[in-house]
């Protein structure tokens, strides 16, 4: 193919359209969309019908890092702190200790059954140690599966916070393979420094995002997504420059931002959800192009063996040990063990050994690709069946009662009242975002001069506005009334 701008745009648009259309088939079959995205990329590659030759791990890494920034930010933005707060230590245990244990078990096994050195085996284990719960949630949504208790929140927090840990392990063991005389104690210090700096910087920059968005008062609403995009890139790069973990900082800053009120919150969350999907498609297609199927066949036997150890041994060991500090039902732990799907993140991390020029880098990349695909196909396809057998789903009748597709889903709907705003109210003339309403309370509709207004953070309240309020209970409703001066 002649790589002119027009031809590249044509090929890119065809691949995107094909991926989106294929996702409908994926939803019906209950298979995560990433499998079809990867397959389309492979079909378009040099050994497929598209004959697009792509063998640039550096470019794949750049695209992967950019994509991960958007995916982590969107996931953090949609993570409600009130929901994950009760189980935060469980999520942290899975995303730290769980990742280390998974990498260790897989690494030791690979070292024992192959000619990999211990460090090379641990490198492979580190690369495949991160899970992709986003793939799980796509299946649960399509199959209309609702999980009991806090299971969903545990998986949500783990999936968003375990990538930074896997990244640090991958970088560390890549360095150890290429520098045999490296100091282990120095690497441990670097690990601790990255996590601490990333956590503190993420929290601080998240608060800064809230302040800037609410104070800058841009004339054009369309500039707000651009502003946030710039702040995402600034967060990742600046934290990386000062020695912290940029991925962790991006994820935490998004949680802080999403847990506060800010202008155009609903539209911005939807925008970045769309951006995350775009980045996932681009990342999967790129990784599919990077794979040469003919090089996968020779390692299938070993790949199946490592996949079996990862799914049936390493993941359960990591989950049961990590969650042994908490009181949880056996069936919940078994389900979390099964949900350890590997996705595109391990494949992105597998480009790092390629870039470093490690001797077994190509074999590692092909193994990681096969392990990720087989994990998603097996665990993803049986996810609904496993959830039903373990009885961790909400009964169908209960789901039908609460299946209202509202953005108010996470608010307990117990107090729904109407308030007319008097002229003496201190809220008159102020935008809603500056009222500091209690978080469980929400202004869902404004009636003004016979017209209905769907409010957002920038909506300025006026005298005699009729406000339809939603609150958890009467106590919170009283606090709202005091805030509004009624």
N, C-alpha and C positions, 0 to 999 in steps of 0.2 A: 504494500500500500504506500502511496505517496503521502508523506506526512505534512501536508499543507494544513493551514489553519482550518479550512473548510472541511477537509477530510477528517481531521481530528474531532471537530465539532459534530460531524455526522456520525462517526463511530461512537463517540461518547453519548450522544443523545439516543442512539439505537440501543446501546447497552443499558442505559438508565431505564428506558421504556420497557425493554425486555425484562429487566429485573423487577420492576414494579408489577408488571402483568404476571410474571411468574410467582410473585408473592401471594397472589390470590389462590393459585394451586397449592402453594405451600401451606397456607392457612387451612384449606379444606383437608389436606392430608395430615395436618398436625405436626409438620416438620418445620423447624425454625427456618426462617427465610434465608439465613446466612448460607445454608447449604446450596440453595439454588443460585444465590449471588456468586458464590465461589465457582459453581459449575458453569455458569454463563461466562465468567472470566476465563475459565480453562478452555471452554469451547471457542472463545474468541482469540485464544493465545496461539503461539507459533505451532503447537502440535494439534490445534483444533481447526475448525472450519474457517475461523476468521483470519488465521495466519498472521496475527499481530505479534511480532517478536518483542518481548519485554524481558530483560534480564538485568535490572538495575536495582539492587537491594538498597542503595543509598536513597533513591527516589521513593521506594516503597516505605522506607523508614520515615522519611519526612512526611509523606502522606499519612502514615499510621499515627505519628505523633500529633499532627493537626487534627485527625479524626478523633483520637482519644480525648483530646482537650474538649471538643464539642460534646462527645458522648458522656464524659464524666460530668461536665457542667450541666447538661440537660438532666442527667440522673440526679445530681445533687439539688438542682433547682426544684425538682418534683418530689424531693424527699422532705417530709414534714418532720421537723424536730420533735414536735409533741408526740408523734407516733413512734419514732425510733428511740426516744429518750429512755423508756423503761427497759429496752433490750440493748442499749448501746454497748455494754460490755460483752455481751454475747457476740455481737457483730464484730467488735474489735478482736476478740479472741479468735474467731474464725479467720479474720483477714490478716492476722499476724502469726500467731502460733500455728493455726491451721495451715497456712501457706508454707511455713517452714517445715512442718511435719510431712506434708504432701511431697515437697521437694526432696526431703531426706529419704523417705521410703522409696520413691521412684528412682532417685539417684543411686541408692545402694543396690537396688535390684538390677539396674542397667549395668553397673560396674561388675556385678557378680556373673551375669550371663553373656556379656559381650567383652570386647577388647578395649572398652572405654576405661580410662583411668577414673579414679574416684572423683576427681574434680570435674572431669568431663561429664560423668554421670550425674553429678549434682547440678551441673549447668543445664543439662537436659531436663532434670526434675524441676529446676527453678522456672524454666520457660513455660512448662505446662502446669504450674501450680495455681494459676489464677483461673477463677470460674467466670462464666458469662451468664448471669441470671437474667439478663435482658432477653435472652433466647427463651428462657423458661416462662417469663411473663407473657411473651407473645403467644405461646401455646396455651397458657391458662386462660388468656382473654378470649381466644378463638373458640376454645372448648367450653367457655363459660364456667370455669372452675374457680371457686372461691375458697381460699384456705382458711382454716380455723385459727383463732387466736392471733398470736403475734408472728406466725411463721413467715408470712409475706414480708413483714418489716425486717425480720432477721436476714432473709435472703437478699432483700433490697439493700440493706446496709453493707452486707458482706460483698456483694457484687461491685458496689461503688468504691469500696475502700481496700479491696485486696490487690488491685492492679499496681498501686505504688509499691507494695511489699514485694511482689513478684518482679517488678522492674529493678528494684535495688539488688535483689538476689541475682538476677540475670546479669546485671552490669558487674557485680562483684566477682562472680565466678568466671565471667568472660575475661576479666582482668587477671584472675588467678591462673587461668589456662595460658595466657600470653606472657605472664610474668611469674615464673616459678618461684622467684625469691621474694615475692610480695609479703608484706607483714599482715598476718591475720588480725592482730590487735588493731592495726590502723584501719583495716576495713570495717571492723566492728564499730570503731569510733565514728567512721564516716557514715555508717548506717544510722547510728543513733542521732548524729548531727542532722542528717537529711530529714529524718522523721520529725524531730523536734522543731527545726526551722520551718519545715513545710506546714506543720500543724499551727504554729503560732502565726506565721505569715498568712496562711489561709483564712484564719479567723479575723485577723486585722484587716486584710484586704477585702473580705466580705463585708465588714462594717463600713469600710470606705466606699464600696460600691453603692450600698444603700444611701449613704449621705450624698454622694455625687449625683445619683439618679434623681433623688428627690429635690435637690437644690439647684441643679444646673438650668432647669426651665428652658429646654430647647424649643425653638419655634416650630420645628417640624417633627411630628411623631415618628416618622420613618427613620430618624437619626438615632433613636434610642437603641435599636438592635445593633447598629454600627458601633455605638459607644460601648455597649456591653461586650461586643466581640473584641474591641481593642483592649478592654480591661481583662478579658480572659487571656489573651496573648501576653499582656503585660504581667499578669499574675504568674503564669507558667515560666516565662523567660526570666523575669527578675528574681524569682525564688531560686531558679536553677543557677543563676549567676552567683548568688550569695551562698550557694552550697546546700540548699534545701531540696526537697522533693517537689517538683513542680506539679506533678499529677495530683498528689495529695492536697496541695494548696488550692488547686482549681476546684477539686471536689468539695472541700470544706468551705471555700468562699461561696460556692453555689448554695450549699445548705444554709449558710448564714443569710444570704440574700433571699432565698425562698422562704425563710422563716420570718421575714419582716415584710411590712407593707411598703410597696414602692409603686411609682407611677407606671401605668399600663401593664400591671403584673400579669393579668390573664392573657393578653395578646402576646406578651414577650415569652411566656412559658410555652404557648402554642408554637411560636416562631422557632424557638430553640429545640422543641421536640421535632419539628420538621427538619431543622438543620442536622440534628443527631441522626435521623434516618438517612439523610443525604450522605453524611459522612460515613455511615455504616456501609451503604451501598458502594460508595467510591472505594472504601478500604477493602471490602470483600472482593470487588471486581479486580482491583490492583493485585491483590494477593493471588487471586485465581490466575491472572496473567503471568505472575511470577513463577508459577509452578509448571514443571515439565512432567506430565503424567507418566512418560516412559521411565522416569527415574523413581517413581513411586513403587512400581511393581516389585523390584528386587528386595524391598524392605517391608513388604506386607506382613510376612510371618512374624518378624520382630515387632512390627508396629501393633499387630493384634495382641501379642503377648504383653507389651507394655501397657496398652489400653486396658486390658483385663486387670492388670495389677493396679493401675490408677483408679479404675472404677470400683473394683470389688475389694481392694485392700487399702491402698494409700488414702483415698478419700474418706472411707469409714473410720480408719484409725485417727486421721486428723480431726474429724468431726467429734468423735466420741471423747477423745482426750481434751480437745479445746472446750467442749461443753460440759465436761465433768465437774466444773466448778459451779454449775448452775443447775437448778431444779427444772428438768424438762422431761416430758414423756418419752419413752423409748421409741414410739412410732414417729414422733416429731424428729428425733435424731436420725432415724432411718431414712425419713423422707429428705432431710437436708443432705444426707450422705448421697442419695441418688441424684440430687439436683446439681451435683458438681459438674455441669456441662462446661466443656472447653469451647471457646469460640475463636474469634479473629485475633484477640489480644496475644495469645501465645504465638501465633504465626508472625505477628509483627515483631515480637521479641526475638523470634528465631532468625530475624535478619541481622541482629547484632553480631553473632558469631561470624556470619558471612562477611560483614564489613570489617571485622577484626582480622579476617584471614586465618581463622582457626582451621587446623588440618581436617577435622571431621565436620566442619560447618555445614557442608551440603547435605551430609547424611542426617545431621541434627535437624536441619530445616525440613527435609522430606519426612522424617519421623514425626516431627511436631505437626506438620500438616495432616498426615494420616491419622494421628492420635486425635486431633481436634475434630476432624470430620467423623471418625467412627464414634467418638464420644457423643456428639450431637445426634447422630443417626440412631444410636441405640438408646441412650438415656432420654433424648427428646421424644422419640416415638412412643416410648413406654411410660412417659411421665404421667399422663392422665390415668392409665391403668394402675400404676404404683400408688398414686394419690388416693384412688378409690379403695384399693386393697388395704392400705394403711389407715383408712377412714380419717383423713386429715382435711377433708373438704366439707364445706357447709352444705347441708341438704338442699335439694333442688327447690323445695317449697320456700325455704328461707331466702334463697337467692332471688327468687321471683319477687318476693316482697320488698327487697332492697335494691333492685336492679335499675333504679332510676338513674339515667345517664346524665347526672348533674355534676357541675363543678363543686357543688356543696356536699358531695358524697361523704367527705370526712368530717362534716359538722353534724352534731347530734341535733336532729330537728325536733325540738320540744317546745320552743316558744317562738311564735310567729305573730308579731304585733304591728300595729300601725300608729305612727306618731306624726303629729303636725308640728312643724318647726316654728316656734314663735319668733317675733322680731327681736325679742330680748335675748335670744340664744347667742352665746359666744361662738357657735359654729357657723352662723350666717356669714357668708363672704369667704369662707375657708374651703380649700380642697379637702376631700375626704381623707387623703393620705396623711394630713397633718393633724387629724383629730385624735389620733392615738386611741382608737376604740379597742376594747378588750378583744383579744384574738379570736375567741369562740363566737364573737358577734359579727354580724355582717349586714350591711345595707344592700338588699337585693334588688330594690326597685324604688324609683322616685316618681311621684305623680306631681306634675307642675303645669298649671293652667290647662288641665284636661289632657295633657300629653304624658305618655309613659317614657321614662328615661332609664336606660340601663346604666347604672353608675360605674365609674372606675376611679382610680386613685386621684385623677386630676379634676374630677367633677366638683364644681364649686356649689355649695349649698346656698339656697336663697330662702328668704322669709316666706312662710306659709307652704313650704315644700311638704308634701305628704310622703313620709318615709316608711317603707315596709322593711321591718327589722327581723332578723333571724338570730336567736340566741340560745345558748345551751339550757339556761335555767333562769328563774326569776331574779336570782342574785346578780347574775351578769347583766340582765335586763335593767336592773336598777342602776348599775354602774354606767350603762350606756346612757340612760336618761340624765344622770348627773353630768356626764361629759357633754351632752347636747344642751343642757340647761333647761330641761322640761320636767 
